[in-house]
Amino acid sequence: MRQFLEDVTGLSIYPMLSLVLFFAVFGFMLFLVFTMDKKKIERIKQLPLQDDYEVDPQLLTPEARKEQLEEDDASNATDSEDEGKQS
């Protein structure tokens, strides 16, 4: 099989193209990382530690969106009851 691949002409360009493509993508990613805004890096760094981060509703599945709405309604109802008791 290897000898067959070595005998086919024009295949020697693909390994070189793969290497060039790899380094181009790798270099671009390094450029993006090193030029990224420091505030954005801090915000991203803190995401795993936050309990109350906001989720974009557009990104949720319909089931998850429904659950979130139910949770919001339940928390709003308890907040309203708490305010009524304090008055």
C-alpha positions as CSV (number, residue, x, y, z in Angstrom):
1,M,0.0,0.0,0.0
2,R,2.8,2.4,0.9
3,Q,4.7,1.8,-2.3
4,F,1.5,2.4,-4.3
5,L,1.1,5.8,-2.6
6,E,4.7,6.7,-3.2
7,D,4.3,5.9,-6.9
8,V,1.3,8.1,-7.4
9,T,2.5,11.5,-8.6
10,G,1.2,14.7,-7.1
11,L,0.6,13.4,-3.6
12,S,3.8,14.9,-2.1
13,I,2.1,18.3,-1.9
14,Y,-0.6,17.2,0.6
15,P,1.7,16.7,3.6
16,M,3.3,20.1,3.0
17,L,-0.2,21.8,2.7
18,S,-1.3,20.1,5.9
19,L,1.7,21.4,7.7
20,V,1.3,24.9,6.4
21,L,-2.4,24.9,7.2
22,F,-1.8,23.7,10.7
23,F,0.8,26.4,11.5
24,A,-1.4,29.1,9.9
25,V,-4.4,28.2,12.1
26,F,-2.1,27.8,15.2
27,G,-0.5,31.1,14.5
28,F,-3.9,32.8,14.0
29,M,-5.1,31.4,17.3
30,L,-2.0,32.7,19.1
31,F,-2.5,36.1,17.6
32,L,-6.2,36.2,18.8
33,V,-5.2,35.1,22.3
34,F,-2.4,37.6,22.7
35,T,-4.4,40.5,21.3
36,M,-7.5,39.8,23.3
37,D,-8.8,42.5,25.7
38,K,-7.6,41.9,29.2
39,K,-11.1,42.6,30.7
40,K,-12.6,40.0,28.4
41,I,-10.0,37.5,29.6
42,E,-10.9,38.3,33.3
43,R,-14.6,37.8,32.6
44,I,-14.0,34.5,30.8
45,K,-11.7,33.4,33.6
46,Q,-14.4,34.0,36.2
47,L,-17.2,32.2,34.4
48,P,-16.7,28.8,36.0
49,L,-16.7,30.3,39.4
50,Q,-20.0,32.3,39.1
51,D,-23.3,30.9,40.2
52,D,-25.6,33.6,38.9
53,Y,-24.4,34.2,35.3
54,E,-27.0,35.2,32.7
55,V,-27.7,32.7,30.0
56,D,-28.9,34.0,26.6
57,P,-32.4,32.6,26.1
58,Q,-31.8,32.4,22.4
59,L,-29.2,29.7,23.0
60,L,-31.4,27.4,25.1
61,T,-33.4,24.5,23.8
62,P,-37.2,24.9,24.0
63,E,-37.4,22.6,27.0
64,A,-34.6,24.5,28.8
65,R,-36.2,27.8,28.0
66,K,-39.5,26.6,29.4
67,E,-37.8,25.4,32.6
68,Q,-36.0,28.8,33.0
69,L,-39.3,30.7,32.6
70,E,-40.9,28.5,35.2
71,E,-38.0,29.1,37.6
72,D,-38.2,32.8,37.0
73,D,-41.9,32.8,37.6
74,A,-41.5,30.9,40.8
75,S,-38.7,33.2,42.1
76,N,-40.8,36.3,41.2
77,A,-43.7,34.9,43.1
78,T,-41.6,34.2,46.2
79,D,-40.1,37.7,45.9
80,S,-43.6,39.3,45.7
81,E,-44.7,37.3,48.8
82,D,-41.7,38.4,50.7
83,E,-42.3,42.0,49.9
84,G,-45.9,41.7,50.9
85,K,-44.9,40.2,54.3
86,Q,-42.4,43.0,54.9
87,S,-45.0,45.8,54.4
